[in-house]
Amino acid sequence: MNLPFGQKGVLNLCIFVRDEKTFQTFYLTPDQQVIPTIHWKPGTSVKSGQPIGQSAPPPSGEGAVRILTASSFGLYGHADAPRLYMVIDPLCSFSVRALQSLQPYIDKGALELAIVPIAINDHENHNRSTPAAQAMLSVGQRDMVSIWRQIIAQGEAPEDMTPSDTAGAQLQLNRQKAAMINLTGTPTIAWLDKQGRAHQMTGLPDNLDSLITELGQ
């Protein structure tokens, strides 16, 4: 079944494929490339290397912001700038594009990005997402993007980097938080606007200027 994805310019179609009780989701990109993203089995719990299931309607954006505040995340940008939470798989091409798209706003101090690493693409990249996410979670909050850039350049976690003793537990925590907000793809963003209203969406909107303008603290 083909469904319009509603975020023109980010993803054109969301295609769901079913094989008995297992579902797989494919995203059709604007350049007509089909990219498999998430496998899930309804009702299953999240384990290491296992994709995230969805069994309930998504919470409000306010719920997502509150949930992600309690996750393990890195910070990138000015500390006094409005914050945008972004759940990413470090080897997800859409997550990488989102970072690139937001970079100009971060550079000019209009945005502080709170990056929540998870791993949902192991089945597509020979289990490289989990060690990459653990590598990001093994450094301080302000060093996470630097490690992510190394991962992007190399296509995997740095070979000379040993995960911290807490990285596995932090990744599991983030998986739990992602399941709680019923994450359906990466990147997923959550924020509060200037009126304190909450928002959550998968991908980035077409008009980033409008998003940045409406961000509240």
SULTADA-V461280 format. One record per pair of residues at least 6 apart in sequence whose C-alpha atoms are under 7 Angstrom apart, sorted by sequence separation. I is the first residue (numbers start at 1). J is the second residue. If there is no record, write none. Layout:
BEGIN
((I	J) (I	J))
END
This chain:
BEGIN
((5	11) (17	23) (18	24) (28	34) (46	52) (89	95) (105	111) (106	112) (122	128) (151	157) (192	198) (5	12) (16	23) (17	24) (27	34) (28	35) (88	95) (122	129) (151	158) (191	198) (192	199) (4	12) (5	13) (16	24) (17	25) (26	34) (27	35) (121	129) (122	130) (136	144) (150	158) (191	199) (4	13) (5	14) (16	25) (26	35) (27	36) (44	53) (190	199) (191	200) (3	13) (4	14) (15	25) (16	26) (26	36) (43	53) (119	129) (190	200) (2	13) (3	14) (14	25) (15	26) (25	36) (26	37) (40	51) (42	53) (119	130) (136	147) (189	200) (190	201) (2	14) (3	15) (14	26) (15	27) (25	37) (39	51) (40	52) (41	53) (42	54) (43	55) (136	148) (189	201) (2	15) (14	27) (25	38) (38	51) (40	53) (42	55) (188	201) (189	202) (1	15) (2	16) (13	27) (14	28) (24	38) (25	39) (119	133) (188	202) (189	203) (1	16) (13	28) (24	39) (118	133) (187	202) (188	203) (11	27) (12	28) (23	39) (24	40) (117	133) (186	202) (187	203) (11	28) (12	29) (23	40) (185	202) (186	203) (11	29) (12	30) (22	40) (23	41) (11	30) (22	41) (132	151) (21	41) (194	214) (196	216) (9	30) (193	214) (194	215) (135	157) (193	215) (194	216) (192	215) (193	216) (132	156) (191	215) (192	216) (132	157) (138	163) (131	157) (138	164) (88	115) (90	117) (81	109) (82	110) (83	111) (84	112) (85	113) (86	114) (87	115) (88	116) (89	117) (128	156) (135	163) (77	106) (81	110) (82	111) (83	112) (84	113) (85	114) (86	115) (87	116) (88	117) (89	118) (134	163) (138	167) (81	111) (82	112) (83	113) (84	114) (85	115) (86	116) (87	117) (88	118) (89	119) (137	167) (78	109) (81	112) (83	114) (89	120) (77	109) (78	111) (79	112) (134	167) (137	170) (77	111) (78	112) (134	168) (77	112) (76	112) (77	113) (75	112) (76	113) (134	171) (75	113) (76	114) (91	129) (75	114) (90	129) (74	114) (75	115) (89	129) (73	114) (74	115) (73	115) (74	116) (90	132) (73	116) (90	133) (72	116) (73	117) (118	171) (118	174) (118	175) (90	148) (116	174) (91	152) (91	155) (75	141) (76	142) (74	141) (75	142) (73	141) (74	142) (51	120) (76	145) (74	144) (49	122) (49	130) (38	120) (37	121) (95	186) (94	186) (95	187) (94	187) (89	186) (72	170) (88	186) (87	186) (88	187) (87	187) (86	187) (87	188) (71	173) (72	174) (86	188) (87	189) (110	212) (71	174) (86	189) (85	189) (86	190) (84	189) (85	190) (71	177) (84	190) (85	191) (98	204) (84	191) (83	191) (68	177) (67	177) (64	181) (59	181) (58	181) (58	182) (65	190) (53	179) (64	190) (65	191) (52	179) (54	182) (61	190) (61	191) (82	215) (82	216) (83	217) (82	217) (62	198) (64	200) (61	198) (62	199) (60	198) (61	199) (61	200) (10	203) (10	204) (9	206) (7	205) (8	206))
END
